[in-house]
Amino acid sequence: MRIDSHQHFWKYTPEEYPWIQADWSIRRDYLPDDAAVEWDLCQIDGCVAVQARQTLAETEWLLGLSDRYPRVKGVVGWVDLRSPEVGEQLARFSTHKKWVGVRHVVQDEPDDNFMLLPDFQRGISRLQEYNLRYDLLVFPRQLPAAIRLAKNFPNQPFVLDHIAKPSIKGGLMEPWSRDIQELASLPNVYCKVSGMITEAVWKGWNPQDFKSYLDVVCSAFGPGRLMYGSDWPVALLAGTYHQVYNLVREYIAPEGVETENAFFGGNAVKFYQLQ
């Protein structure tokens, strides 16, 4: 299967999606039928739907979408990992075969060491018994905490979203590059090549802007731990789905068919155990 490992769906209301700013063009509904047009153009078979709200209701809603749309192959939802009731929350969704992972919007937490707090780590410790993966959504300043978290749980599979959102617009490489290499040295961590164009100059980027960042993550993680993600529809702020796809395909294609197949699906299928 060719898989987009990172997509969002929502029925938009300003109350439920306050992070979508008033002047952004994505203030409308985005559902799998909308994405299917893009998938067909790029020969994508399906996707992993990732949470965009920190509510149990959204996890349930995304799982319901996956029931209705076969091309939604997996769901990365949200549970309150800090709650004493996290076990009950995990059990609530555990019977759904397409529930594959959990994410918390750590990038918005004011404490850069939020992931190292005892209650959060207690929640992380419960994921393995439900065979769930964890998506790391962080900014570069939070990578040291991500490294420590992944070291603390060597048997828990993690995946880094959006290559940790380096300042591509500003051309900043360090300490992001060093931290990426340290994180990638841990075999339980994968990386999504996603979310890059929204870290560049919106509508004014060119493929060369991303080469040094792609060089770092591809060298650090290698062909077996990288996966394609569009970050659609958020990516529409800076470009089209097809532009995102072509940007990474043109970079990966010279590595050969085997690497391309792994990047555009095989690694996501393996990591999330998609069916």
C-alpha positions, 0 to 999 in steps of 0.5 A, a space after each residue: 500500500 502507498 500510505 499518507 502517514 499524516 492527514 487531518 480531517 475536521 468539521 470546522 467550527 471556530 470554537 472547536 478549532 481555535 488554533 486555525 487563525 481567522 485569516 487562514 484559508 482552511 476554515 472549512 470542512 475537510 473530509 476523506 472524500 475531499 482527500 480522495 481527489 488528491 490521493 487519486 492524483 498521486 496514487 495514494 491508497 490510504 492514510 493515517 488520520 491524526 488528531 487535531 483536537 485534544 478531546 476523547 470525542 474527536 478520537 471517537 469521531 475519527 474512528 467512526 470516519 475510519 469505519 465509513 471510509 476504508 481508505 482511512 487505514 489507521 487513526 492516531 487519536 488523543 487520550 489524556 495521558 496525564 489522567 489517573 483514568 488513562 487506563 480506562 480511556 485506552 481500554 475504551 478505544 482498544 477494541 477498534 482495529 484501526 486505532 493505532 496510536 496516540 498524540 498530544 500537542 506537546 508543541 503548545 505546552 509552555 514547559 519544554 520538559 512537559 513529556 518528562 513529567 511523571 504523570 505524562 510518563 505514566 501514561 506513556 508507560 501504558 501504551 505498549 500493553 495496547 500495542 499503540 504507537 506515539 506521535 511526537 509533535 514538538 518544536 526543535 527546543 523540545 527535542 532534548 526532552 523527546 530524546 530522553 523520553 524515547 530513551 526512557 521507553 526503549 520498547 515503545 515505538 515513537 515517530 517524530 512528526 514534521 521533522 520537529 518543525 525546524 525554522 526552514 524560513 530562517 534557514 536555521 540548522 542547529 541545534 536541530 540537526 545535532 538533536 535529530 541525529 541523537 534522536 535517530 540513533 534510538 532504534 525505536 524512533 521513526 520520522 515523518 517527512 511532513 509539515 515542511 512547507 508550512 515552516 518555509 515561506 508560504 507560497 514562496 518556497 522552492 524545493 532547494 529550501 528543503 534539501 539540507 533538512 532532508 539530507 539530515 533526516 534521511 541520513 540520520 534515520 535511513 530508508 527503513 524509518 522514514 515515511 511520507 506525510 502530507 499534513 493535509 489540509 494544513 499544508 494548503 496554507 503554503 501549497 497544494 497536496 501535489 506540490 508536497 508529494 512531488 517535493 519529496 518524491 523528487 528527492 527520494 526517487 534517485 534512491 531507487 524503487 525499494 527505498 521509494 516504496 518503503 518511504 511511500 507506504 511500507 514503513 508506515 504499514 510496518 510502524 503502525 501495523 496497518 491492514 
